[in-house]
Structures are given as structure tokens and as C-alpha cells.
Amino acid sequence: MSKISVIVPVYNSEKYLYRCIDSILAQSFKDFELILIDDGSTDNSGRICDDYSTLDNRAIVYHKANGGVSSARQMGLEKSQGEFIIFADPDDWVDSNMLMSMLSNIGEETDVLICDYYIASSPKREYLRKQRPAFLKSDSILRQLLTGKLHGSTCNKLYRRKTLLKYNISFPEGVNYCEDLWFNCNFFMHDKLLNIKYIDKAFYHYDNYSNASSLSRVFTTDTVKDYQLFVNYILKNTNEDQYKSEHLYLKRVLMKVAFRSNCPSPIYYSLCPNELGTIYNFVHQEKMNYTYKIAEIIAIKGNLALGRLIIRLYEKLYLPMSMTVHKILKLE
């Protein structure tokens, strides 16, 4: 049995899959299995995975009909044999010392280890995202996940597999947006006595520029439905009085996701009808780009189409034009 299972859901990732797999197989720590779940890819991703499995016996490939990232992660979890579990996305990459460093810091009784990560905004530019929890307690971690103070990803966390099995932690079936946040919230709400550790280091690199069709950047009606399912799950499984501010924050984010999606007006206004006034005040007090704030306020007050039009004009016309002018002035 391998010490660590690294699980990678793969779907039409041929353009950057080599980088991801190469970075994992180049780990200084060798006792791991790399589980590649080909989720019905229609490009060469499945063949690439098979090629790696013939070159390195640590790479184990499973092919399945397309069911979305949540089902692929879940299949990887069920096939895993490692004492510890960590996930990676096919368009990202990791440092060669990631597994060695995380394993050496996790300790004998630790259930989960959290670390920092990088976001790459271009091939030559990336920045560090610190993830130091305010408190290393399950309830505190849960609250920070729900309010966006900690990242909901499964890629900067090393989980003890027996703890996941103990509480039957799984990915939500049929949900393909925020499924990792759902997984982590489910994990941290199950036991108030989890042994949690954090290390002030980053190993994981999120590629935020290659995959333009990523669900984290393209919001659709399905995205809204997935996030609404998550919000409803949290509302049902956490105490309304104890988590009042977290519940409001989630409803605010739900409206924001819906605003930036292509969902029709009736769906948008049906999401949080009783909280629209409170959400309006929430947006009004937020520190954010003034154009986005005005656009969202207009949408909340009853004119969704105008609010979306303002954002489209701002992003398609004003921003490119201002960047061009800035470059010209810089050259002069």
C-alpha cells in the first residue's frame, strides 16, 4: 500500500496534462500512487494517461463515462489505497518537494494538514495566497471556509484516509461547481475534535490563465443550481442562530454567482427573495470596484438586464481600451 494517493480528475486536458503529471511524478518522495480518472475525455487526454501508466507503475488510470469532476474525484477516492489523500487538477502543477514536506509535517495523529498555495495569472506571474487559519478548530475552519477566508480547494490539503472513511466523507453526486468546498465543509462539520495542522509553505500552483472554459470562471445556469444546492445543504445542516452571518454571506455569494451567470431573471430573483434588502446593504458596504458595485445594486433593485449590460460594456470596451492607453503612455 502506498503512503499517499494523489488523485487527478481528467477531462479534455491534453494541452496542459503533461505539465501536471510530470510535476507529480518528479516528487522527491517516491512512495505514492497517482490515480488518473479519465472522465470520458474526447481529446487525447485518455491516451496520455495510458502512456504514463506504461512508463511509471505509480500512475494508475481509470476510464469512465463523462459524469463531471465530482464523480471523477469520488471514483478516485474510492479507488485510492494510500494512508493519506491529496487532490490535484490537470491544469495545475506542484513543486517537487510537496509530498515530502507535507508528509514530514503532518504528524502521527493529524487528520488534515493545510498549506498555502500560489495562483498563476500568466506564464510569468503568480502570487502567494496565505491560508493560515485563525484557529485550528473544526468549527472555526468551517466558518472561514463558508465566508471565503480560507480556500475550499482539496488541492492544498493532505487528508488522513481513515478519517475520511470514518465519517463517510464524499463528493456530492451530480455537482460540478464548488464540489471541493462542499467536500471540505462536510469534513469539518462532522467532528469538532479533528486534529488539524497548518504549515506556512506553498507547493501548489493554480493555473488561472490556460483553461478559459473552467467552471470557476464561466458561470452558467447549471453553476447557479450547483451553488444553490450547496447553500441549501449548509442552511439545513448548520444552526441558523449560530451561523447567521455565514448564512447571509452564502446567500450574498449565491446572488453574485447568479448575477455573473446567464441564468434568466426569474431564477435570479427567486434565489433569496426574503433577503434582497439585506443583500443590497451588504453589497453597498462592500469594498469593491465601483462599477461592479453599481451594476449589482441595479440588478438587486430590479433591473438585472441593465446591471449585466453595464458589466459587459465595462469588461469588453472600457477595460481593453484603458489597458491599451496605459501601454501607449508607458511606451512614451
N, C-alpha and C positions, 0 to 999 in steps of 0.2 A: 504493500500500500504506500502511495506517495505521501509525502509530508504535506504538500499544498496542491490544491486543484485550482487552476486558472481557467475560467470559463469565458469563452468569447462567442456571442451570438453573431452569425454572419449572414448578411443578405446583400447581394449585389455590391460587393465591396472591393472589386478587383483592382481599382485604382490605387488603393492605399493599404490593402490587406497584407502585402509583403512587409511593409514597414512595421505593422503591428506584430505580426508573428515573429519576425526576425528579432525584434526587441525583447520579446518574451523568451525565446529560445536562447538568447545571448546572456541570460541571467548567470551571475556568479554562483548562485545557489542552484544546484542541479537536481535535487530530489523533488520534482514536481511533475504533474501531468497537465498538459494543455488540452482542454476539451473544446473542440471547434464544432459548433452546431450550425450546419448549413441549412438555413430556413427557407428552402425552396428557391435558391438563387437562380436567376435566368441568365446571368453572365458567367464568367469563368471562375467565380469565387469557389464553387464546389470542387472544381478540378484543382485549383490552387491548394485548397485544404488537403485534398488527397495526395498531392505531390509532396507536401510537407510530412504527411504521415508515413510515406515510404522512406523519407530521408532521416527522420528522427522518431524513434518509437515512443517518445514522450507526447507526441502530437496524436491525439485520438479524435477521429472525425465521425460525426453522426449526420446523416442526411434526413430531412423531414419535409413534409409538405409545408408550404408557407402558412404560418399561423401568427406571425408577429413576434416582436422582440421579447415580450413577456413569456410566451410559450417556449421560445428558444432558450431563454435564461433558465426557465423551470426545468426543461429537459436536461440541460447541462448540470443543474443542481442535483437532479435525480440520478444522473449517471456518475457523478463525482465520487471519488474514494478517498480523497485527501483528508488529513486531520484538520486542515484549515482551508477556507474557501475565499477566493477573491475573483472579481469580475473585471473584464476589460472590453472596450468597444472596438470594432475593427478599424475605425478611422483614427484611433489614438495610438500612442506608443508610451513605453515605460523605460525608466533608467535601468541599467544592467544590475544595479545593486538593490533593486526594490525588494525582492523576496528575501534576500539575506538580511537586509536591515529591518524589515518588518518582523520577520520571524525572531530575530535576536532581541527584539524589544517587547514581544507580546507576553512573555511570562507564562508560567505553568497554569495559572488559574484564570487568565484573562479570557473573556468571552468575545471581545471585539476590540480591535486596535484601529484608531482613526489617525490619519495623517493629512498633511497639506497636499495641494496639487497645483499644477500650472495650467493656464489657459493660453493657447497659442492663437493669436488673432491673425497671424500671417506666417509665412515660412521663416521670417527673420525676427518676429516679435512675439514675445509671450510675457505673461506676468504671473506672479505668485498669488495664490488665494489661500490665506491662512484659515485654519479650521479649529483653532484652539477653543474647546468648549468652555463655557462659563463655569460649569460644574460637571464632574464625571459621574453623574447620576442619571439613571434611565429617564426619569420624568423631565429633568432639565434638558437632556439631549432631545427628547421628543418635542418639547416646546420650541427649541431652537430650530429643529427641522421644519416644524409647522409654520414658523414665521420667517423662513428663509435665511436665518442667521448661520445655519450650517447647511452644507450641500447634501441633497438627498441621494447622491450617487452611491452605488455599490462598488465603485472602482477605486475609491481611496480608503477602503475599509477591509480589514482582514478578519474574517469570522471564524470562530471555532465551530466546526461542522456539527458536533454532537449537541451544541446549544441550539443551533437551527433546527435540528431534528427533534430535540426535546420539546420545543414549543410549536413544532409543525409550521415553521415559517416558510411561506411560499409566495410566488409572484401571482398577482391577480389574473385570473383567466380572461383573455379577450381584451385586456387593457394594454395599450401600446404607447401611452404618454404618461409620464410620472410613475411608471410601474416600479422604478427603483426607489423613489420616495415612499411609495405605498409599502414596499417590502421593508424598508428601514423603520417606518412608523409602526408597522405591525410588530417588528422585532423589539423595539424599545418600549412599547406599551405592554408587552407580555410579562415582563418581570422587572420589578422595581429594584431588584438586587443584582442586576447584571454587573460583572466586573469589567469595567471599561478603562482603556488606556488611550493616551494620545501621545504622539511623538511630533516634535517641532521640525519635521522634514517633509519634503515633497519629492515624489518619484514619478507621478503620473502626469502625462501631458495630454490635455484635451485639445484636439484639433477643432477649432471653431471657424475654419475657413474652407476646407476642402469639400465637405458634403452639404451642398446648398439645399438638398431636399430633406435634411434632418428634421425629425419631428419636433426637436427642441427649438427650431427656428421657423417652421412653417405650420401655422395654426389653421385647422380646418374645423368643420362641424364635429367630426369624429374626435378631434382633440378636446373640444369643449365637453363632449359627452364623457370621455375618459376622465377628465379632471373633475367633472361633476360627480361621477361615481366615487372618486377618491374623497372628495369633500363630504359627501353623504356618509361614507364609511367612517370618517373621523368624527363627524357630528353624532353618529349613532354610538360610537364606542368610546367617547370621552365625555366627561361630565360637563354639562353646559355652564354651570356656575363656575367651576374651577378653570375651565378653558375658554372663558368668554372672549378674551382678546384674541386668542388664537383662532377661534371660530370666525370672528369678524375679519381677521386678516385673510383667511382662506376664501371667504366669500368675496372679498375685495379682489383677490388674485383671480378667482373664477370669472368675475366680470371683466377683468383686464384681458384674460386669455380670450374670452368671447368677443371683446371689442376688436382685438387684433386678428380674429379669425374671419372666416367667410360665412359664419352662421347667420341665418335670417333674423330679422328684427324681433319676431315673436319669441324666438328661443332666448335671445339676449335679455329681453325684459321679463321673461318668466323665471330666470335663474334665482334671483334674490329680490322678489317684489317687495317684501316687507322691510328690507334693509337699504333700499336705494338712497333714502335721505342720509342715513348714517354713512354709507359708502361715498356719497357726494362729499360730505365733510371730511372723510378720510383722504380722498384724492386732493381736496382743496388744501389740506395741510401738508401734503407730501412735498419733499424736496426733490423735484424732478424737472426735466426740460419743460419750459413754459408752454411750448406748442403742444406737446403731448398732454399736458395737464388740461389745457383749454379744450382740446379735442375730446378727451374723455368726459369732462364735465358736460359738454354739449350733448354727448351721447347719453349720459345718465339722465340728463334733464329732458330727454325725449326725442332727440334728433340723431339717431345712430348713423344714418347715411352721411350727414354733414360732417360729423366727427371723423368718420373714416376717410372722407374726401380730403379733409384738412391734412391728415397724416400722409395720404398718398401724394398730395402735392408737395408737402414738406420733404418727403424722402426721395421722390422721383425727380423733383425740379430744384428745390432750394438747396438741399444738401450737396448734390453733384456740382451745382453752379458755384456755391461758396467754396468748395474744395478746389475747383479749377482756378477761381480768382486768387485763392490763397497760394497756390503753386506758382501762378504768374508773378504775384507780388514778391514771393520768396526768391524767384529767379532774378528779379530786378535788383 
